Amino acid sequence: MSNYTHEHIPITAEICRDGSLHSYYKQAHVVDIESLAQLINNKKLYKITTPIYPWKQLHLPEILSNFNLTDDDHNVLMYAESLTAAELNMLFQYHKVAFGEIAPKGLDFFSGNNSHNIKNWNSNYTSWDQMQSWEWREWFSLFYVSWIQEWLQSASQVPEYFLKIKNTDLLFDTENTINCIIEFCGLTIKPELDQFINNWLGKQQYIVDEFELLDQIIDSTITQRPLTWQPISIVAEAIVQQRLRAVGYEMRCDGLDTFPTDSRTLYNLLEKY
């Protein structure tokens, strides 16, 4: 917003190749208890804070309780309305955070400290990165449905004075959604915003393409229609595995480190239950 509203001083920030704006170091980007403490201890007053949720240690209501928010603040919540919308958000995290252009965090971003789950695969494992690819995919396909529930519940966990924005609206109704946020914050738009939106949307398309491919993979596999595709991310593979499970199909995935790239091969790995 800094570059495209009259009230803020422009900053230097380019859209990265991965579609993120991680070329700009966000001020007061609170992601855990440690960064919260740094914010509280810093005497500098930030006009904008961008906490994420949930943290490993805290859930959204507990996080917000540290900010002493009032209805005079311009508080915006980004949330997912459905499981599918949350899955889309996970793909953005994979491509921009886990394996993004700037400071990639790897699969540790998703795996975290789930050592108790990891040891269920092999008692000798001490870290998630000792898992085989098929084990990690299977684990994540079972794990993420409960993990993303906080994104689904958050809209009911904040006061009514929050502006609540769906992640899908920001992506698929971008201009109206950004205009809504700017108006809510009491700012005025510069005309250059239109060009930025077009550039930004163009760099998100590769993730949207992968997201839309997942339904095609599932439909073609179940109905035994021929379809081939280029390899997809392991998070996308886990989503396919979870969606197949949700409609009554388990994959024989033991040892399947390389995920199929055609519907016939994938179908032959399925068992109806």
N, C-alpha and C positions, 0 to 999 in steps of 0.2 A: 504493500500500500504506500510505502514511503515515496516511491518514484512516480506514482500515478494519482496522488491527491495533492491539493494545493497546500495543505496544512503541514506536511512533513518535508524534512530535508532529504533530498535524493541520496541514495546510497549506490555503491558499485556492486552490482549483482547480475551475473549472467545465468541464463538457463543452461544447466549442464547437459552433456550428451545423454545422460540417463533420464532427463526430464525434471530433475530436482533443481532446487535453488540452494543447494548446499555450497555453492560458491560464496555465499554470504553466511558468516557466522552469526547465528541468531543470538541476540542479547536476551538474557534471562530465560534461556531455553531449559526449563527445569525438568529433569528426567529421573531424578532419584533424590534420596534424602540428603546426599552430599551436596548436590547442586542447589537444593533448596536452602541449605545452611549458608552456602556462599552468597545466595541472593539476599537472605535476611541480614547477613553480616556486612554486606556491601552498602555503604552509605549513599551510593549513587542511586538516584531515583530513575527507575525505568518507566517509560511511557507504555511500553508493551512487554508483556510476559507471555511465554508460549509453553506452558507445562503440557507434557503428554500424560496419558493414563492408559492402563494402570501401571504402577511401578511394581517391582519385585516385592517391596516392603509395604506399600500402601495402595488402597483402592481410591476411587474418585472422591467420594465424600470426605475421606480423611485428608486427601491431597488439598482439596479446596478449603478445608478448615484452616489451613496455614496461611491463607492469603487475605483473610479478613475482608471479603468482598461485600459490596453493598450494591443497591440498585442504582447508584450514581455511576458505577463503573460500566464500561462497555464490554460485557462478558459474552463471548461467543463459544458455543460448544459444537464440536464436530463429532458426529456419531454415525453409526451404521444402523439402518432400519431393519435389516434382515440378515440372515446367515449369508446369503449370496453377496450382499453389499460388503459384509465383513471379509469374505473371501477375496473380493476385489481389493480391499485395503491391504490384505496380506501380500498380494502380488506386488503392490506398490512398495511395501516394505522390503520385499525380497530384492527388487531391482534397484531401489534407490538407497536403501540403508544397508542391507546385508551384503549386496554386491554392487553398490553404487560407485560412482566415479570418485567421490571424495570420502576418504577414511572408511572404507568398507569394513563391516563388523563380522561378516561371514555368517554361517548358520548358528553361531553362538547367540546371535540376536534372537533367534527363535527358541533355541534349546535352553538357554539360561542355566539355572542350577537344578535341573530336573534329574539329579543323579539317582534318586530313588527309583524313578521310572526306567532309567537307562540300565540299571543293574538287573531289572527284570528280564532283559534280553540276554545278558551274560554277566554273571556275578563277578567276573574278573574285570569288567569295564570300570574305569575310574572317570571317564569323560565321554561326552556324547560323540566326540570325533573319533572314537574307537569303533563306533558302530559302522556296519556296512551300509551302503546306500539304501538297500531295500529295507533294512531295519529302521533307519531314520525315517524313511518315507512312511512306513507302516505305523511307527510310533506317532508321527506328527498327524497323520490322518485320523488317528484315534484321539489325539490330544486337543487339537485346535478348536473343536466345537465348544468345549467347555471354556477354553481360554478366551475366546472372543465374546463371551456373554456380556462382559462389562461394556463393550462397545454398544451392545443392543439395549442394555438397561440404563445407560447413562442419561438418556433424555428425561427419564423420570426421577433422576437423582439430583437435579439442579433446580434452583429457584426459577419461578416463572419469568423473572426479569432477564434471564439469559436468552440470547438469540440462538436458536437451535438449528444447525445446518447439517443436512445429510451429506455424507461424502459423495454419494452418487449425484446429488444436485450440483456440487462444485465441479464435477467432471462433465456431466451431461447437460447442465443448464448453467454454464459457467458465467456468462455475462450477467444474467439476472441475479445469480447468487452473489457475485462479487458486488454488484450494485446495491444489493440488499445489505450486505455487511458494511459497505462504505456509508450508506445512509444511516444505518443503525449507530455507527460510530460518530456521526455528526460531521463527516468529512465531505469534501467536494472533489469530483472526479476531473482529472486532466484528460484531454482527448487522446493522448497516446496510449491509454489503457486498452483500446480495441486491438491495436497491433500486438501488444504484449499477450493478450488473451489468445489471439490466433497462433502466435509463436509457441506459447505454452501448450496449447491443445495439440499442436502438431507433434510435439515431443512426448506426449503421453500415449500416442496412438499404438505404439508397439505393445504396451501393457494391455490396452483395451483389446487389441487383436488376440493376444494370448488368452485373455479372459473369455472372450466370445467363442474362441476355439473349443473351450472345455465342454460346453453343451453339445457342440457338433461331435466331439469325440464320444461322449456318452451315448447320444442318440444313435449315431451310426454303429456303434459297437453293439448295443442292445438289439437293434433292428437288423443287424448283420448286413448293413450297407457298406460298400467299400469306401474307405477314407484313409488317406495317408497324411502325415504332418511332420514338420520338422521337430526335433527334440524340444521339449518344453522344460521349464524350470522344475526343480524337485518339489517346490511348494505347489506348483500347478499340478504335478503328478499326484501329490498327496490329496489335493482337492478332488481330482478325478476318482481316486480310490475311495474317498469318503462319500462322494455323491453316488457312486455305484453301490456302496454299502447301504446307503439310505434308501435305495429302491430295490434292495433285496439281493444284491450280488456281492459275494466275497471274491477277492483275487487270490489265486495261488501265487503268492509273492515271495515265498522262501527262496532266497538266492537270486531274486530278480533285480540285480543291480542296474541293469540297463532297461529302462521302461520302453514298452513297445511304441512304435511310431506308425502303426496301421491298425485299423479296426478289427481285422480278422485275427491277427495275433493276440490282441487284447481280449477278444471274445473267447478265444480258446483257453484263456487263463481264468475264466469266470466260473463260479459255482453258484447256482441259484439256491437260496435257502428259504 
